[in-house]
Amino acid sequence: MDYTNKPQGYYDNIRYEMLKYLPKDARKVIEIGCGNGCFAEVIKKQNEAEVWGIELMESEAAIASKILDKVFAGECEKHLDALPDNYFDVIYFNDVLEHLVDPYSVLKKIRSKLSPNGVLISSIPNVRYHNTFMKVLLKKDWKYESFGVMDFTHLRFFTEKSINRMYKEAGYEIKLSEGINKSRSLKPYLYNIPVLFTQLDIRYPQFATVVTRKD
């Protein structure tokens, strides 16, 4: 999979909307898919935390290694065994799980790396987002793009329901699931009129999920 042909800023996007899920007392954090470390650096300063990262792109991992406490370069699956058990207060997956061949196995394996009271926090694209969903429904089209819900590097596609099911089957307990980055368009509401506003999940391009391990 070619990750080099990405829009400018793809690897240095600070996901400020994901910081609100970070526990104030978290002192040991790892971000899977940390890019150049810009988001993890905010966590490090804000919580005075020890922050690790795993990044697929070696060039970005090299930059992150100058900022974070420990950084692994390469596929996350190859580094999971090197992570200490019962260690991290927070594990972040910001728009990463959909890029993995087998996110289900990764979640099962990384569960033991959480501290007993730790949380795993993720952002995952919503394939039912109105811009995507209506193209499939009305235009009968499934077109990949350079970024967003239909990013050409996405290997898996999710809805809120399938996200929650994935976590439960991997041995986690859902603490929070909510849409983020809500569309400002009126289209989702217009689409909802015939179905009595029962499909409001189409307003969100992503869902944020906070889970704990279920021992």
Accessible surface in RSA format (square Angstrom, percent):
REM  Atomic radii and reference values for relative SASA: ProtOr
REM  Chains: A
REM  Algorithm: Lee & Richards
REM  Probe-radius: 1.40
REM  Slices: 20
REM RES _ NUM      All-atoms   Total-Side   Main-Chain    Non-polar    All polar
REM                ABS   REL    ABS   REL    ABS   REL    ABS   REL    ABS   REL
RES MET A   1   131.48  68.1  51.92  34.4  79.56 189.4  50.73  43.1  80.74 107.0
RES ASP A   2    76.36  53.5  65.31  65.0  11.04  26.1  38.73  91.1  37.63  37.5
RES TYR A   3    25.15  11.7  22.69  12.9   2.46   6.4  17.38  13.1   7.76   9.6
RES THR A   4   104.24  74.1  74.60  75.6  29.65  70.7  63.88  85.8  40.37  61.0
RES ASN A   5   109.72  75.7 100.52  97.1   9.20  22.2  17.67  42.5  92.04  89.0
RES LYS A   6    26.22  12.8   2.63   1.6  23.59  56.2   4.18   3.8  22.05  23.5
RES PRO A   7    49.93  36.4  34.40  31.4  15.52  56.4  46.97  38.8   2.96  18.4
RES GLN A   8   190.73 106.7 150.49 110.0  40.24  95.8  62.62 133.3 128.11  97.2
RES GLY A   9    33.81  41.7   0.00   N/A  33.81  41.7  20.50  56.3  13.31  29.8
RES TYR A  10    68.40  31.9  44.41  25.3  23.99  62.4  43.95  33.0  24.45  30.1
RES TYR A  11    43.88  20.5  35.91  20.4   7.97  20.7  39.30  29.5   4.58   5.6
RES ASP A  12    73.90  51.8  58.52  58.2  15.38  36.4  12.13  28.6  61.77  61.6
RES ASN A  13    88.41  61.0  73.58  71.1  14.82  35.7  20.22  48.7  68.18  65.9
RES ILE A  14    49.90  28.4  37.65  28.0  12.26  29.5  37.65  27.1  12.26  33.3
RES ARG A  15    22.30   9.4  22.06  11.2   0.24   0.6  12.74  17.4   9.56   5.8
RES TYR A  16   138.40  64.6 128.36  73.0  10.04  26.1  99.51  74.8  38.88  47.9
RES GLU A  17    55.58  31.9  42.69  32.3  12.89  30.7  38.12  73.7  17.45  14.2
RES MET A  18     0.00   0.0   0.00   0.0   0.00   0.0   0.00   0.0   0.00   0.0
RES LEU A  19    23.25  12.9  19.00  13.6   4.25  10.7  19.16  13.5   4.09  11.0
RES LYS A  20   147.70  72.1 107.42  65.9  40.28  95.9  76.27  68.7  71.42  76.1
RES TYR A  21    21.19   9.9   6.99   4.0  14.20  36.9  13.33  10.0   7.86   9.7
RES LEU A  22    11.49   6.4   0.13   0.1  11.36  28.6   0.32   0.2  11.17  30.1
RES PRO A  23    43.99  32.1  32.37  29.5  11.63  42.3  43.99  36.3   0.00   0.0
RES LYS A  24   191.35  93.4 175.26 107.5  16.09  38.3 120.55 108.5  70.80  75.4
RES ASP A  25   111.39  78.0  98.95  98.5  12.44  29.4  41.23  97.0  70.16  70.0
RES ALA A  26     1.54   1.4   0.13   0.2   1.41   3.2   1.54   2.2   0.00   0.0
RES ARG A  27   115.33  48.4 113.23  57.7   2.10   5.0  48.89  66.8  66.44  40.3
RES LYS A  28    74.59  36.4  74.52  45.7   0.06   0.2  33.68  30.3  40.91  43.6
RES VAL A  29     0.04   0.0   0.04   0.0   0.00   0.0   0.04   0.0   0.00   0.0
RES ILE A  30     0.00   0.0   0.00   0.0   0.00   0.0   0.00   0.0   0.00   0.0
RES GLU A  31     7.42   4.3   7.42   5.6   0.00   0.0   0.12   0.2   7.30   6.0
RES ILE A  32     2.14   1.2   2.10   1.6   0.04   0.1   2.10   1.5   0.04   0.1
RES GLY A  33    27.33  33.7   0.00   N/A  27.33  33.7  12.58  34.5  14.75  33.0
RES CYS A  34     5.20   3.9   0.00   0.0   5.20  12.2   1.03   2.6   4.17   4.5
RES GLY A  35     6.01   7.4   0.00   N/A   6.01   7.4   5.81  15.9   0.20   0.5
RES ASN A  36    23.60  16.3  23.18  22.4   0.43   1.0   1.65   4.0  21.95  21.2
RES GLY A  37     0.00   0.0   0.00   N/A   0.00   0.0   0.00   0.0   0.00   0.0
RES CYS A  38    21.61  16.3  19.61  21.9   2.00   4.7  17.86  45.2   3.75   4.0
RES PHE A  39     4.75   2.4   4.53   2.8   0.22   0.6   4.53   2.7   0.22   0.6
RES ALA A  40     0.00   0.0   0.00   0.0   0.00   0.0   0.00   0.0   0.00   0.0
RES GLU A  41    49.04  28.2  49.04  37.1   0.00   0.0   4.80   9.3  44.24  36.1
RES VAL A  42    34.94  23.0  32.30  29.2   2.64   6.4  34.53  30.0   0.41   1.1
RES ILE A  43     0.00   0.0   0.00   0.0   0.00   0.0   0.00   0.0   0.00   0.0
RES LYS A  44    55.84  27.2  53.28  32.7   2.56   6.1  40.14  36.1  15.70  16.7
RES LYS A  45   147.53  72.0 125.15  76.8  22.38  53.3  86.75  78.1  60.78  64.7
RES GLN A  46   105.53  59.0  69.24  50.6  36.30  86.4  40.58  86.4  64.95  49.3
RES ASN A  47     8.99   6.2   3.47   3.4   5.52  13.3   4.79  11.5   4.20   4.1
RES GLU A  48   152.54  87.6 125.97  95.3  26.57  63.3  47.55  92.0 104.99  85.7
RES ALA A  49     5.58   5.1   0.00   0.0   5.58  12.7   1.60   2.2   3.99  10.6
RES GLU A  50    53.91  31.0  47.69  36.1   6.22  14.8  23.61  45.7  30.30  24.7
RES VAL A  51     0.02   0.0   0.02   0.0   0.00   0.0   0.02   0.0   0.00   0.0
RES TRP A  52    26.75  10.7  26.75  12.9   0.00   0.0  25.12  13.4   1.63   2.6
RES GLY A  53     0.00   0.0   0.00   N/A   0.00   0.0   0.00   0.0   0.00   0.0
RES ILE A  54     1.88   1.1   1.65   1.2   0.23   0.5   1.65   1.2   0.23   0.6
RES GLU A  55     7.84   4.5   7.45   5.6   0.40   1.0   0.40   0.8   7.45   6.1
RES LEU A  56    72.60  40.4  62.40  44.6  10.20  25.6  62.40  43.8  10.20  27.5
RES MET A  57    35.90  18.6  34.40  22.8   1.50   3.6  24.77  21.1  11.13  14.7
RES GLU A  58   132.24  75.9 122.92  93.0   9.31  22.2  37.36  72.3  94.88  77.5
RES SER A  59    72.93  61.6  57.04  76.1  15.89  36.6  55.58 118.4  17.35  24.3
RES GLU A  60    30.17  17.3  30.17  22.8   0.00   0.0   0.00   0.0  30.17  24.6
RES ALA A  61     3.79   3.5   2.99   4.6   0.80   1.8   3.30   4.6   0.50   1.3
RES ALA A  62    54.24  49.9  46.10  71.1   8.14  18.5  53.11  74.8   1.13   3.0
RES ILE A  63    81.74  46.5  81.54  60.7   0.20   0.5  81.57  58.7   0.16   0.4
RES ALA A  64     0.00   0.0   0.00   0.0   0.00   0.0   0.00   0.0   0.00   0.0
RES SER A  65    61.65  52.1  40.19  53.6  21.45  49.4  27.65  58.9  34.00  47.6
RES LYS A  66   178.72  87.2 138.38  84.9  40.34  96.1  90.95  81.9  87.77  93.5
RES ILE A  67    51.78  29.5  36.33  27.1  15.44  37.2  40.90  29.5  10.88  29.5
RES LEU A  68    12.49   7.0   0.00   0.0  12.49  31.4   0.37   0.3  12.12  32.6
RES ASP A  69    75.74  53.1  39.01  38.8  36.73  86.9  15.23  35.8  60.51  60.4
RES LYS A  70    97.56  47.6  91.82  56.3   5.74  13.7  44.94  40.5  52.62  56.0
RES VAL A  71    30.31  19.9   1.36   1.2  28.95  69.8   1.36   1.2  28.95  78.5
RES PHE A  72    29.24  14.6  26.39  16.3   2.84   7.4  29.24  17.7   0.00   0.0
RES ALA A  73    45.99  42.3  26.15  40.4  19.84  45.1  26.15  36.8  19.84  52.6
RES GLY A  74    18.38  22.7   0.00   N/A  18.38  22.7  17.78  48.8   0.60   1.3
RES GLU A  75    82.53  47.4  78.72  59.6   3.80   9.1  20.15  39.0  62.38  50.9
RES CYS A  76     9.28   7.0   5.03   5.6   4.25  10.0   4.31  10.9   4.97   5.4
RES GLU A  77    67.72  38.9  54.21  41.0  13.51  32.2  40.78  78.9  26.93  22.0
RES LYS A  78   156.75  76.5 121.96  74.8  34.79  82.8  79.71  71.7  77.04  82.1
RES HIS A  79    36.81  20.1  36.66  25.5   0.15   0.4  28.00  28.9   8.81  10.2
RES LEU A  80     2.37   1.3   2.37   1.7   0.00   0.0   2.37   1.7   0.00   0.0
RES ASP A  81   109.02  76.4  84.19  83.8  24.84  58.7  35.08  82.6  73.94  73.7
RES ALA A  82    64.38  59.2  31.77  49.0  32.61  74.2  43.03  60.6  21.36  56.6
RES LEU A  83     4.26   2.4   0.00   0.0   4.26  10.7   0.12   0.1   4.14  11.1
RES PRO A  84    44.24  32.2  32.85  29.9  11.40  41.4  44.24  36.5   0.00   0.0
RES ASP A  85    85.91  60.2  65.88  65.6  20.03  47.4  16.71  39.3  69.21  69.0
RES ASN A  86    82.85  57.1  65.42  63.2  17.43  42.0  15.95  38.4  66.90  64.7
RES TYR A  87    54.75  25.6  49.15  28.0   5.60  14.6  35.32  26.5  19.43  24.0
RES PHE A  88     0.34   0.2   0.34   0.2   0.00   0.0   0.34   0.2   0.00   0.0
RES ASP A  89    40.33  28.3  38.53  38.3   1.81   4.3  10.38  24.4  29.95  29.9
RES VAL A  90     0.00   0.0   0.00   0.0   0.00   0.0   0.00   0.0   0.00   0.0
RES ILE A  91     0.00   0.0   0.00   0.0   0.00   0.0   0.00   0.0   0.00   0.0
RES TYR A  92     0.00   0.0   0.00   0.0   0.00   0.0   0.00   0.0   0.00   0.0
RES PHE A  93     0.31   0.2   0.18   0.1   0.12   0.3   0.18   0.1   0.12   0.4
RES ASN A  94    14.34   9.9   4.94   4.8   9.40  22.6   4.75  11.4   9.60   9.3
RES ASP A  95    36.13  25.3  29.32  29.2   6.81  16.1  13.68  32.2  22.45  22.4
RES VAL A  96    18.65  12.3  18.52  16.8   0.13   0.3  18.61  16.2   0.04   0.1
RES LEU A  97     0.26   0.1   0.09   0.1   0.18   0.4   0.09   0.1   0.18   0.5
RES GLU A  98     1.52   0.9   1.52   1.2   0.00   0.0   1.49   2.9   0.03   0.0
RES HIS A  99    24.29  13.3  17.28  12.0   7.01  17.9  13.99  14.4  10.30  12.0
RES LEU A 100    19.47  10.8  18.02  12.9   1.45   3.7  19.47  13.7   0.00   0.0
RES VAL A 101   107.36  70.6 103.39  93.6   3.97   9.6 104.99  91.2   2.37   6.4
RES ASP A 102    55.78  39.1  55.19  54.9   0.59   1.4  23.35  55.0  32.43  32.3
RES PRO A 103     0.00   0.0   0.00   0.0   0.00   0.0   0.00   0.0   0.00   0.0
RES TYR A 104    76.94  35.9  76.94  43.8   0.00   0.0  51.56  38.7  25.38  31.3
RES SER A 105    57.47  48.6  52.90  70.6   4.58  10.5  30.46  64.9  27.02  37.8
RES VAL A 106     4.29   2.8   3.10   2.8   1.19   2.9   4.24   3.7   0.05   0.1
RES LEU A 107     0.00   0.0   0.00   0.0   0.00   0.0   0.00   0.0   0.00   0.0
RES LYS A 108   114.39  55.8 103.30  63.4  11.09  26.4  47.66  42.9  66.72  71.1
RES LYS A 109    94.89  46.3  84.58  51.9  10.30  24.5  59.24  53.3  35.65  38.0
RES ILE A 110     0.00   0.0   0.00   0.0   0.00   0.0   0.00   0.0   0.00   0.0
RES ARG A 111    66.79  28.0  66.79  34.0   0.00   0.0   2.97   4.1  63.82  38.7
RES SER A 112    50.78  42.9  46.13  61.6   4.65  10.7  41.69  88.8   9.10  12.7
RES LYS A 113    16.27   7.9  16.27  10.0   0.00   0.0   1.86   1.7  14.41  15.3
RES LEU A 114     0.00   0.0   0.00   0.0   0.00   0.0   0.00   0.0   0.00   0.0
RES SER A 115    16.13  13.6  16.12  21.5   0.01   0.0  13.32  28.4   2.81   3.9
RES PRO A 116    90.23  65.8  73.34  66.9  16.88  61.4  73.43  60.6  16.80 104.4
RES ASN A 117   141.12  97.3 117.06 113.1  24.06  57.9  36.06  86.8 105.06 101.5
RES GLY A 118     2.05   2.5   0.00   N/A   2.05   2.5   1.80   4.9   0.25   0.6
RES VAL A 119    19.35  12.7  19.35  17.5   0.00   0.0  19.35  16.8   0.00   0.0
RES LEU A 120     0.07   0.0   0.05   0.0   0.02   0.1   0.05   0.0   0.02   0.1
RES ILE A 121     0.00   0.0   0.00   0.0   0.00   0.0   0.00   0.0   0.00   0.0
RES SER A 122     0.00   0.0   0.00   0.0   0.00   0.0   0.00   0.0   0.00   0.0
RES SER A 123     0.15   0.1   0.00   0.0   0.15   0.3   0.00   0.0   0.15   0.2
RES ILE A 124     0.19   0.1   0.19   0.1   0.00   0.0   0.19   0.1   0.00   0.0
RES PRO A 125    10.23   7.5   8.63   7.9   1.60   5.8   8.63   7.1   1.60  10.0
RES ASN A 126     0.01   0.0   0.01   0.0   0.00   0.0   0.00   0.0   0.01   0.0
RES VAL A 127    27.52  18.1  24.60  22.3   2.91   7.0  24.63  21.4   2.89   7.8
RES ARG A 128    51.08  21.4  51.08  26.0   0.00   0.0  21.47  29.3  29.61  17.9
RES TYR A 129    30.37  14.2  30.37  17.3   0.00   0.0  12.83   9.6  17.55  21.6
RES HIS A 130     4.50   2.5   4.19   2.9   0.31   0.8   2.85   2.9   1.65   1.9
RES ASN A 131    72.69  50.1  67.85  65.6   4.83  11.6  15.27  36.7  57.42  55.5
RES THR A 132     9.46   6.7   7.81   7.9   1.64   3.9   3.33   4.5   6.13   9.3
RES PHE A 133    64.91  32.5  64.02  39.7   0.89   2.3  64.84  39.3   0.07   0.2
RES MET A 134    26.34  13.6  25.19  16.7   1.15   2.7  22.75  19.3   3.59   4.8
RES LYS A 135    82.07  40.0  81.45  50.0   0.62   1.5  49.02  44.1  33.05  35.2
RES VAL A 136    62.57  41.2  56.09  50.8   6.48  15.6  56.09  48.7   6.48  17.6
RES LEU A 137   105.28  58.6  86.07  61.6  19.21  48.3  89.35  62.8  15.92  42.9
RES LEU A 138   116.28  64.8  90.69  64.9  25.59  64.3  92.92  65.3  23.36  62.9
RES LYS A 139   151.29  73.8 125.14  76.8  26.16  62.3  83.90  75.5  67.39  71.8
RES LYS A 140   184.59  90.1 149.69  91.8  34.90  83.1  98.62  88.8  85.96  91.6
RES ASP A 141    66.48  46.6  62.23  61.9   4.25  10.0  13.06  30.7  53.42  53.3
RES TRP A 142   112.67  45.2  90.11  43.6  22.55  53.0  86.84  46.3  25.83  41.9
RES LYS A 143   139.46  68.0 129.57  79.5   9.89  23.5  76.05  68.5  63.41  67.5
RES TYR A 144   103.05  48.1  84.44  48.0  18.61  48.4  59.31  44.6  43.74  53.9
RES GLU A 145    71.97  41.3  62.17  47.0   9.81  23.3  30.29  58.6  41.68  34.0
RES SER A 146    49.09  41.5  43.09  57.5   6.00  13.8  28.00  59.6  21.09  29.6
RES PHE A 147   122.52  61.3 120.99  74.9   1.53   4.0 120.99  73.4   1.53   4.4
RES GLY A 148    41.28  50.9   0.00   N/A  41.28  50.9  32.28  88.6   9.00  20.2
RES VAL A 149    15.97  10.5  10.12   9.2   5.85  14.1  10.12   8.8   5.85  15.9
RES MET A 150    12.64   6.5  11.85   7.8   0.79   1.9  11.85  10.1   0.79   1.0
RES ASP A 151     2.69   1.9   2.69   2.7   0.00   0.0   0.14   0.3   2.56   2.6
RES PHE A 152    66.07  33.1  53.56  33.2  12.51  32.6  53.59  32.5  12.47  35.7
RES THR A 153     0.00   0.0   0.00   0.0   0.00   0.0   0.00   0.0   0.00   0.0
RES HIS A 154    12.58   6.9   6.51   4.5   6.07  15.5   0.71   0.7  11.87  13.8
RES LEU A 155    73.60  41.0  47.56  34.0  26.04  65.5  50.93  35.8  22.67  61.0
RES ARG A 156    81.71  34.3  78.72  40.1   2.99   7.1  12.24  16.7  69.47  42.1
RES PHE A 157    63.72  31.9  33.61  20.8  30.12  78.4  35.88  21.8  27.85  79.7
RES PHE A 158     5.37   2.7   3.22   2.0   2.15   5.6   4.51   2.7   0.86   2.5
RES THR A 159    33.91  24.1  33.80  34.3   0.11   0.3  27.38  36.8   6.53   9.9
RES GLU A 160    50.97  29.3  50.35  38.1   0.62   1.5  10.15  19.6  40.82  33.3
RES LYS A 161   157.07  76.6 148.17  90.9   8.90  21.2  96.26  86.6  60.81  64.8
RES SER A 162    24.07  20.3  21.31  28.4   2.76   6.4  20.49  43.6   3.58   5.0
RES ILE A 163     0.26   0.1   0.26   0.2   0.00   0.0   0.26   0.2   0.00   0.0
RES ASN A 164    30.02  20.7  30.02  29.0   0.00   0.0   6.62  15.9  23.40  22.6
RES ARG A 165   119.87  50.3 117.12  59.7   2.75   6.6  44.32  60.6  75.55  45.8
RES MET A 166     3.44   1.8   0.50   0.3   2.95   7.0   2.22   1.9   1.22   1.6
RES TYR A 167     0.05   0.0   0.05   0.0   0.00   0.0   0.05   0.0   0.00   0.0
RES LYS A 168   130.35  63.6 113.33  69.5  17.01  40.5  59.86  53.9  70.49  75.1
RES GLU A 169   119.83  68.8  91.85  69.5  27.98  66.6  44.52  86.1  75.30  61.5
RES ALA A 170     3.71   3.4   0.65   1.0   3.06   7.0   2.22   3.1   1.49   3.9
RES GLY A 171    18.37  22.7   0.00   N/A  18.37  22.7  18.29  50.2   0.08   0.2
RES TYR A 172     2.37   1.1   0.00   0.0   2.37   6.2   0.00   0.0   2.37   2.9
RES GLU A 173    78.34  45.0  75.55  57.2   2.80   6.7  20.87  40.4  57.47  46.9
RES ILE A 174    42.34  24.1  20.41  15.2  21.93  52.9  20.41  14.7  21.93  59.5
RES LYS A 175   117.78  57.5  84.15  51.6  33.64  80.1  48.22  43.4  69.56  74.1
RES LEU A 176    63.98  35.6  56.86  40.7   7.12  17.9  63.98  44.9   0.00   0.0
RES SER A 177    33.18  28.0   7.84  10.5  25.34  58.4   7.48  15.9  25.70  36.0
RES GLU A 178    55.34  31.8  51.29  38.8   4.04   9.6  23.38  45.2  31.96  26.1
RES GLY A 179    18.20  22.4   0.00   N/A  18.20  22.4   0.00   0.0  18.20  40.8
RES ILE A 180    11.06   6.3   6.61   4.9   4.45  10.7  11.06   8.0   0.00   0.0
RES ASN A 181    73.14  50.4  45.25  43.7  27.89  67.2  29.28  70.5  43.86  42.4
RES LYS A 182   102.94  50.2  83.16  51.0  19.78  47.1  40.60  36.5  62.34  66.4
RES SER A 183    15.50  13.1   4.07   5.4  11.43  26.3   6.45  13.7   9.05  12.7
RES ARG A 184   240.45 101.0 204.70 104.3  35.75  85.1  82.54 112.8 157.91  95.7
RES SER A 185    39.62  33.5  25.72  34.3  13.90  32.0  30.85  65.7   8.76  12.3
RES LEU A 186   131.74  73.4 127.55  91.3   4.19  10.5 127.55  89.6   4.19  11.3
RES LYS A 187   109.28  53.3 109.24  67.0   0.04   0.1  55.05  49.6  54.22  57.8
RES PRO A 188     0.24   0.2   0.24   0.2   0.00   0.0   0.24   0.2   0.00   0.0
RES TYR A 189    72.38  33.8  72.20  41.1   0.18   0.5  59.20  44.5  13.18  16.2
RES LEU A 190   106.06  59.1  98.21  70.3   7.84  19.7  98.21  69.0   7.84  21.1
RES TYR A 191    70.03  32.7  53.79  30.6  16.24  42.3  40.15  30.2  29.88  36.8
RES ASN A 192     0.33   0.2   0.16   0.2   0.18   0.4   0.18   0.4   0.16   0.2
RES ILE A 193    96.81  55.1  90.89  67.7   5.92  14.3  90.89  65.4   5.92  16.1
RES PRO A 194   108.78  79.3  71.41  65.1  37.37 135.9  82.69  68.3  26.09 162.2
RES VAL A 195    64.51  42.4  55.38  50.1   9.13  22.0  61.73  53.6   2.77   7.5
RES LEU A 196   146.76  81.7 131.94  94.4  14.81  37.2 133.44  93.7  13.31  35.8
RES PHE A 197   100.48  50.3  87.07  53.9  13.41  34.9  87.07  52.8  13.41  38.4
RES THR A 198    91.15  64.8  60.69  61.5  30.47  72.6  62.88  84.5  28.27  42.7
RES GLN A 199    67.13  37.5  66.96  48.9   0.17   0.4  17.67  37.6  49.46  37.5
RES LEU A 200    55.32  30.8  52.00  37.2   3.32   8.3  52.44  36.8   2.87   7.7
RES ASP A 201    32.03  22.4  25.78  25.7   6.25  14.8  18.42  43.3  13.62  13.6
RES ILE A 202     5.61   3.2   5.61   4.2   0.00   0.0   5.61   4.0   0.00   0.0
RES ARG A 203    38.69  16.2  38.69  19.7   0.00   0.0   0.38   0.5  38.32  23.2
RES TYR A 204    37.22  17.4  37.22  21.2   0.00   0.0  14.16  10.6  23.07  28.4
RES PRO A 205    23.20  16.9  23.20  21.1   0.00   0.0  23.20  19.2   0.00   0.0
RES GLN A 206    25.46  14.2  25.46  18.6   0.00   0.0   3.72   7.9  21.75  16.5
RES PHE A 207     5.90   3.0   5.90   3.7   0.00   0.0   5.90   3.6   0.00   0.0
RES ALA A 208     0.00   0.0   0.00   0.0   0.00   0.0   0.00   0.0   0.00   0.0
RES THR A 209     0.23   0.2   0.05   0.1   0.18   0.4   0.00   0.0   0.23   0.4
RES VAL A 210    16.56  10.9  16.56  15.0   0.00   0.0  16.56  14.4   0.00   0.0
RES VAL A 211     0.04   0.0   0.04   0.0   0.00   0.0   0.04   0.0   0.00   0.0
RES THR A 212    23.81  16.9  23.81  24.1   0.00   0.0  20.16  27.1   3.65   5.5
RES ARG A 213    40.20  16.9  25.80  13.2  14.40  34.3   2.39   3.3  37.81  22.9
RES LYS A 214   131.78  64.3 118.49  72.7  13.29  31.6  65.66  59.1  66.12  70.4
RES ASP A 215   139.23  97.5  67.27  67.0  71.97 170.2  69.78 164.2  69.45  69.3
END  Absolute sums over single chains surface
CHAIN  1 A    11102.1       9079.4       2022.8       6162.6       4939.6
END  Absolute sums over all chains
TOTAL         11102.1       9079.4       2022.8       6162.6       4939.6
